[in-house]
């Protein structure tokens, strides 16, 4: 008897990450793509999702977000923008299906709305679905705790020239994790820009610096440095395939969970 496949909706299916997800789902024995969506007036709407992803026809057109119908699906995988993501989660919550959210750039109010929606449905949110990056979060926290306040902290991130938000959601999460490890409020210690006569570096500061160039998939570096030594923790992504595989791992894990807001740390048992 054939095993029942997990029925997936991909939102943002015509984007770089969405196409990678379409390829990953099509190549998996455990998942089936049942809907593909795009937001706004995206030119990819109406195109076959498989053809858009370069894997041949799947006989599945990319629909507009207004055509999103969660009935008969198990999980929504969302890689778009904050506003449409929240709209789609409201629709998913009404049908009590699970969601995996890789969208970044949420404001404080939008994060609060997302948390409110998670009381009605299980939602896993991560700025980066890579298993390796989420291990980096855990290792960075441990390093900051062990080394203590005598070590300065810097976070450097690099992405492709077309990325819409800066710093990356991953860099911001790294900074949050590091601030939590020190017992600091990130809003009080974050430094996003240095220029001119800045004076000596404050002891309580986390530098978060951004690079945008070419086709860099994603690089994140955490530096912990004191007089006499420096520790660097680095993750480099060379393909979005690792993000897609991580998202599918999250999608398989989140189904059946009670309503709540989850992270990849929960999925990977890193807490």
C-alpha positions as CSV (number, residue, x, y, z in Angstrom):
1,X,0.0,0.0,0.0
2,X,1.4,3.4,-1.0
3,X,2.2,5.8,1.7
4,X,0.1,8.9,1.8
5,X,2.0,12.0,0.7
6,X,2.0,15.3,2.5
7,X,0.0,17.8,0.5
8,X,1.8,21.1,0.1
9,X,0.9,24.6,-1.0
10,X,3.9,26.7,-2.0
11,X,3.4,30.5,-1.8
12,X,6.0,32.4,-3.8
13,X,6.3,29.6,-6.3
14,X,7.7,31.8,-9.1
15,X,10.5,33.3,-7.0
16,X,14.0,32.0,-6.6
17,X,13.3,30.1,-3.4
18,X,9.8,29.0,-4.6
19,X,11.3,27.4,-7.7
20,X,13.8,25.5,-5.5
21,X,10.9,24.3,-3.3
22,X,8.9,23.2,-6.3
23,X,12.0,21.1,-7.4
24,X,12.4,19.7,-3.9
25,X,8.8,18.7,-3.6
26,X,8.7,17.2,-7.1
27,X,11.7,15.1,-6.2
28,X,10.5,13.8,-2.9
29,X,8.6,10.6,-2.3
30,X,7.0,12.1,0.8
31,X,5.4,15.3,-0.5
32,X,3.0,16.3,-3.3
33,X,2.5,19.8,-4.6
34,X,-1.2,20.6,-4.8
35,X,-1.1,24.4,-5.2
36,X,1.4,27.0,-6.2
37,X,0.7,30.7,-5.6
38,X,2.2,34.0,-6.4
39,X,1.3,37.4,-4.9
40,X,0.2,40.7,-6.6
41,X,0.4,40.8,-10.3
42,X,3.4,38.6,-10.6
43,X,4.2,37.7,-14.3
44,X,4.6,34.0,-13.3
45,X,0.9,33.6,-12.6
46,X,-0.7,31.2,-15.0
47,X,2.6,29.5,-15.9
48,X,3.0,25.8,-15.1
49,X,4.9,25.5,-11.8
50,X,7.1,22.7,-13.1
51,X,8.0,24.6,-16.2
52,X,8.8,27.7,-14.2
53,X,11.1,25.6,-12.0
54,X,12.8,24.1,-15.0
55,X,11.7,20.5,-14.4
56,X,9.0,20.0,-17.0
57,X,5.3,20.3,-16.8
58,X,3.5,19.3,-13.5
59,X,0.1,20.3,-15.0
60,X,-0.2,22.7,-12.1
61,X,-0.6,26.4,-12.9
62,X,0.7,29.1,-10.6
63,X,-2.3,30.8,-9.1
64,X,-2.9,34.3,-7.8
65,X,-3.1,34.5,-4.0
66,X,-6.9,35.2,-4.3
67,X,-7.3,31.7,-5.6
68,X,-5.6,30.1,-2.5
69,X,-7.8,27.3,-1.2
70,X,-6.4,25.4,1.8
71,X,-9.1,22.7,1.6
72,X,-7.6,19.3,0.9
73,X,-4.1,20.4,1.9
74,X,-1.8,19.7,4.8
75,X,0.7,22.5,5.0
76,X,1.5,25.9,3.6
77,X,5.1,26.8,2.9
78,X,5.4,30.6,2.7
79,X,8.3,32.5,1.1
80,X,6.9,35.9,0.0
81,X,6.6,39.2,1.9
82,X,5.2,40.0,5.4
83,X,1.8,41.5,4.3
84,X,0.8,38.6,2.0
85,X,2.2,36.1,4.4
86,X,-0.1,37.3,7.1
87,X,-3.1,37.3,4.7
88,X,-2.3,33.7,3.7
89,X,-1.9,32.6,7.4
90,X,-5.3,33.9,8.2
91,X,-6.8,31.8,5.4
92,X,-4.8,28.8,6.5
93,X,-5.9,29.3,10.2
94,X,-9.5,29.2,9.1
95,X,-8.9,25.7,7.7
96,X,-6.7,24.7,10.6
97,X,-3.7,23.6,8.4
98,X,-0.1,24.0,9.4
99,X,2.4,26.5,8.0
100,X,6.1,26.9,7.5
101,X,7.2,30.5,7.1
102,X,10.5,31.5,5.7
103,X,9.4,35.1,4.9
104,X,11.7,37.8,6.5
105,X,11.4,41.5,7.3
106,X,8.4,41.4,9.7
107,X,7.9,44.6,11.8
108,X,7.2,44.4,15.5
109,X,3.4,44.7,14.9
110,X,3.5,42.1,12.2
111,X,5.4,39.7,14.5
112,X,2.7,40.3,17.1
113,X,0.0,39.5,14.6
114,X,1.8,36.3,13.5
115,X,2.0,35.2,17.2
116,X,-1.7,35.8,17.5
117,X,-2.5,33.7,14.5
118,X,-0.3,30.9,15.9
119,X,-2.8,30.4,18.7
120,X,-5.2,29.0,16.0
121,X,-2.7,26.9,14.1
122,X,0.8,25.4,14.3
123,X,3.3,27.8,12.6
124,X,7.0,27.3,12.3
125,X,8.8,30.5,11.5
126,X,12.5,30.7,10.7
127,X,14.5,33.4,8.9
128,X,16.7,30.6,7.5
129,X,15.6,27.0,7.0
130,X,19.1,25.6,6.6
131,X,19.9,22.9,9.2
132,X,23.5,24.2,9.3
133,X,22.4,27.8,9.9
134,X,20.2,26.7,12.8
135,X,23.1,24.8,14.3
136,X,25.1,28.1,13.9
137,X,22.4,29.8,16.1
138,X,22.9,27.2,18.8
139,X,26.7,27.3,18.6
140,X,26.8,31.1,18.6
141,X,24.7,31.2,21.7
142,X,26.9,28.7,23.5
143,X,30.0,30.6,22.5
144,X,28.7,33.9,23.8
145,X,27.7,32.3,27.1
146,X,31.0,30.6,27.7
147,X,33.3,33.5,26.6
148,X,31.4,36.2,28.5
149,X,31.4,39.9,28.2
150,X,35.1,40.3,27.6
151,X,34.6,39.3,24.0
152,X,33.3,41.8,21.4
153,X,30.6,40.5,19.1
154,X,30.2,41.3,15.4
155,X,27.8,39.7,12.8
156,X,28.6,40.0,9.1
157,X,26.2,38.9,6.4
158,X,26.5,38.8,2.6
159,X,23.7,38.1,0.0
160,X,23.0,38.6,-3.7
161,X,22.4,42.1,-5.1
162,X,18.6,41.5,-5.5
163,X,17.8,40.8,-1.9
164,X,15.1,43.2,-0.7
165,X,15.8,43.5,3.0
166,X,18.9,44.3,5.1
167,X,20.2,43.1,7.4
168,X,19.1,39.6,6.6
169,X,16.6,37.9,8.8
170,X,19.3,35.4,9.6
171,X,21.7,38.0,10.7
172,X,19.1,39.7,12.9
173,X,18.3,36.3,14.5
174,X,21.9,35.7,15.1
175,X,22.2,39.1,16.8
176,X,19.1,38.3,18.9
177,X,20.5,34.9,20.0
178,X,23.8,36.6,21.0
179,X,22.1,39.4,22.8
180,X,19.9,36.8,24.7
181,X,23.1,34.9,25.7
182,X,24.5,38.1,27.2
183,X,21.2,39.2,28.8
184,X,21.2,42.3,26.6
185,X,18.3,44.2,24.8
186,X,19.3,44.0,21.2
187,X,17.6,47.4,20.5
188,X,19.9,49.0,22.9
189,X,23.2,47.4,21.8
190,X,22.8,46.9,18.0
191,X,25.1,48.9,15.7
192,X,24.2,48.8,12.0
193,X,26.5,51.6,10.7
194,X,29.9,53.1,11.5
195,X,31.3,56.1,9.7
196,X,33.6,58.9,10.7
197,X,35.1,59.5,14.1
198,X,33.2,56.9,16.0
199,X,35.4,56.7,19.1
200,X,36.3,53.5,21.0
201,X,33.9,50.6,20.6
202,X,31.5,50.3,23.6
203,X,31.8,47.1,25.5
204,X,28.1,46.4,25.2
205,X,27.6,46.4,21.4
206,X,26.7,44.0,18.7
207,X,27.8,45.1,15.2
208,X,25.6,43.9,12.4
209,X,27.1,44.7,9.0
210,X,25.7,44.0,5.5
211,X,27.2,43.1,2.1
212,X,25.2,43.0,-1.1
213,X,26.9,41.8,-4.3
214,X,26.5,39.6,-7.3
215,X,24.8,36.3,-6.8
216,X,25.9,35.4,-3.3
217,X,23.4,32.9,-2.0
218,X,24.1,33.6,1.7
219,X,27.1,33.9,4.1
220,X,26.9,34.6,7.8
221,X,29.9,35.2,10.1
222,X,29.9,35.6,13.9
223,X,33.1,37.1,15.3
224,X,33.8,37.0,19.1
225,X,37.1,38.7,19.7
226,X,39.1,39.9,22.7
227,X,42.7,41.1,23.2
228,X,44.8,38.2,22.1
229,X,42.4,35.9,20.3
230,X,39.4,35.8,17.9
231,X,36.8,33.1,17.3
232,X,34.9,33.0,14.0
233,X,31.8,30.9,13.3
234,X,31.0,30.9,9.6
235,X,28.2,29.4,7.5
236,X,28.3,29.7,3.7
237,X,25.4,28.5,1.5
238,X,26.3,27.7,-2.1
239,X,22.8,26.6,-3.1
240,X,19.2,27.3,-2.1
241,X,18.7,23.6,-2.2
242,X,19.7,23.4,1.5
243,X,17.0,25.9,2.4
244,X,14.4,23.9,0.4
245,X,15.3,20.7,2.1
246,X,15.2,22.3,5.5
247,X,11.8,23.7,4.7
248,X,10.5,20.3,3.8
249,X,11.9,18.8,6.9
250,X,10.1,21.5,8.9
251,X,6.9,20.9,6.9
252,X,7.0,17.2,7.7
253,X,7.6,17.9,11.4
254,X,5.0,20.7,12.0
255,X,1.9,18.7,10.8
256,X,-0.1,17.4,13.7
257,X,1.5,19.7,16.2
258,X,-0.9,21.7,18.5
259,X,-1.4,25.4,17.7
260,X,1.7,27.5,18.6
261,X,4.7,29.3,17.3
262,X,7.6,27.0,16.6
263,X,11.2,27.4,15.3
264,X,13.7,25.2,13.5
265,X,15.4,24.8,16.9
266,X,12.2,22.9,18.0
267,X,12.2,20.9,14.8
268,X,15.9,20.0,15.2
269,X,15.7,19.5,19.0
270,X,18.4,22.1,19.5
271,X,16.6,23.6,22.6
